[in-house]
Amino acid sequence: MDDKMGKTMTVLEGIIEDVSQALFQKWANALPEDQRTEENLNNLSNNSKDTTYFVVKMFMDRFNEAAAELKPLDDPK
């Protein structure tokens, strides 16, 4: 997957970017019109990225922990 700058983006990075953008849009749509300043929108954008990375990292960590616990069950000796 190539982005606008010509750098290669991984599938995970693409998913994170899409989710972050969707989260930002959800928050921006919920923001009252009189509060939609450039500063507030920039803050929402940054927060959506930080939140998405946090959630994905936590999910992956928990998923990997569960997989590690199940691995001995799959590999009888």
Secondary structure, 3 states (H helix, E strand, C coil): CECCCCCECCHHHHHHHHHHHHHHHHHHHHCCHHHCCHHHHHHHHHHHHHHHHHHHHHHHHHHHHHHHHHHHHHCCC
